[in-house]
């Protein structure tokens, strides 16, 4: 999975400071959250997807593979509002299902919001390193090192847990351990895996905690870092890129409206 998310080329978007990039993405989230224009949110989703395809550093087929589940997100988030929303212009009714013009457009609006949120998050994940992010948070946002390093250590331990799970599964298969079918079988499997994996994880976490305490990570004193996190011109370029994408989306929504609805609120 880690190799799958490794970009084939490094763009200048990868060189932007992760803390500054995180702040800009959060501002995008807020803008998306409070956008009530259906045309603007549709063009906004298109603009973010365009930036994702051009600047993520990943080949188009991989981006298509990652964004394919967003179709399910779009349908699942919009269908409830479409089928059970309120509205004055009734299109179709059958039992509890009531589709109106207003509920249809509000459902489409929620669907575009969902995929826009997902695209913005995917843009950040594909162009940011988790290690660089926590170094930036410690140095620029003053996040306590004990929290940052604890999270980075836990991420590093996840492959070990998965390896232990595979070893345990292979050992049980070699021994010919059988289990019942149905819910009872699931409970038996949980007992066979849970206790060994949890005990190993607790021991490993205890060793990591002792090592961090020995290195005085529990003290909030000034520390030095091997990797330094600085703000560069790429942060300004990222701000200009996102501002240009949003300006283009708003201009297109005004000049070439797809739905002609400026406010979907009922």
RAGI-V735696 format. One record per residue. RES is the residue in one small letter. PSI is psi as a letter, one per 20 degrees, with the letter a starting at -180 (none if undefined). OMEGA is omega in whole degrees, 0 to 359 (999 if undefined). Layout:
BEGIN
RES_PSI_OMEGA, RES_PSI_OMEGA
END
This chain:
BEGIN
x_h_180, x_g_178, x_h_180, x_h_181, x_j_177, x_p_183, x_q_178, x_i_175, x_q_181, x_o_179, x_r_179, x_i_177, x_h_177, x_h_183, x_i_176, x_q_181, x_p_183, x_h_179, x_g_177, x_h_178, x_h_178, x_g_177, x_g_179, x_h_179, x_h_177, x_h_175, x_h_175, x_g_177, x_g_181, x_g_179, x_g_178, x_h_182, x_h_184, x_j_175, x_p_181, x_i_178, x_p_182, x_h_180, x_g_181, x_g_181, x_h_178, x_g_178, x_h_176, x_g_176, x_g_179, x_g_181, x_g_180, x_h_178, x_h_178, x_g_176, x_h_180, x_g_181, x_h_186, x_h_191, x_i_183, x_h_182, x_j_179, x_q_179, x_q_183, x_h_182, x_h_180, x_h_177, x_g_177, x_h_180, x_h_181, x_h_182, x_i_180, x_g_177, x_i_180, x_h_174, x_g_176, x_h_177, x_g_180, x_g_183, x_g_184, x_h_181, x_h_183, x_h_189, x_h_181, x_g_179, x_h_181, x_g_186, x_h_187, x_j_180, x_r_179, x_q_178, x_q_181, x_h_181, x_n_185, x_p_176, x_g_185, x_q_181, x_p_176, x_o_183, x_c_179, x_i_181, x_p_182, x_o_182, x_p_177, x_r_179, x_g_181, x_g_181, x_h_178, x_g_182, x_h_176, x_h_176, x_g_176, x_h_179, x_g_178, x_h_177, x_g_178, x_h_177, x_g_182, x_g_182, x_h_176, x_g_175, x_g_182, x_g_180, x_h_178, x_g_177, x_h_179, x_h_177, x_g_180, x_g_183, x_g_184, x_i_182, x_j_183, x_q_175, x_p_181, x_h_178, x_g_179, x_h_179, x_g_183, x_h_172, x_g_178, x_g_179, x_h_178, x_h_187, x_h_185, x_h_182, x_i_178, x_k_173, x_p_182, x_p_182, x_h_182, x_h_177, x_g_182, x_g_181, x_h_176, x_g_179, x_g_180, x_h_178, x_g_180, x_h_177, x_h_179, x_h_182, x_i_183, x_g_177, x_h_178, x_g_178, x_g_179, x_h_178, x_g_177, x_h_177, x_g_179, x_g_179, x_g_179, x_g_179, x_g_179, x_h_179, x_g_179, x_h_178, x_h_179, x_h_180, x_i_179, x_k_180, x_p_179, x_q_178, x_r_182, x_r_178, x_q_176, x_b_185, x_h_179, x_h_177, x_h_177, x_g_179, x_g_179, x_g_178, x_h_179, x_h_178, x_h_182, x_h_184, x_h_192, x_g_186, x_g_179, x_g_182, x_g_180, x_g_180, x_g_178, x_h_180, x_h_179, x_g_178, x_g_181, x_g_179, x_h_178, x_g_178, x_g_178, x_g_180, x_g_178, x_g_179, x_g_179, x_h_178, x_h_178, x_h_177, x_j_175, x_k_176, x_i_180, x_i_177, x_p_180, x_l_179, x_r_180, x_p_184, x_r_172, x_q_185, x_q_176, x_g_177, x_p_178, x_p_181, x_p_183, x_q_173, x_p_183, x_a_179, x_h_180, x_h_176, x_g_177, x_h_178, x_h_178, x_g_178, x_g_179, x_h_180, x_g_181, x_h_177, x_h_179, x_h_179, x_g_180, x_h_178, x_g_177, x_g_178, x_g_180, x_g_179, x_g_179, x_h_178, x_h_178, x_g_185, x_h_183, x_m_181, x_p_179, x_h_183, x_h_180, x_k_181, x_o_182, x_i_181, x_o_183, x_i_181, x_q_184, x_none_999
END
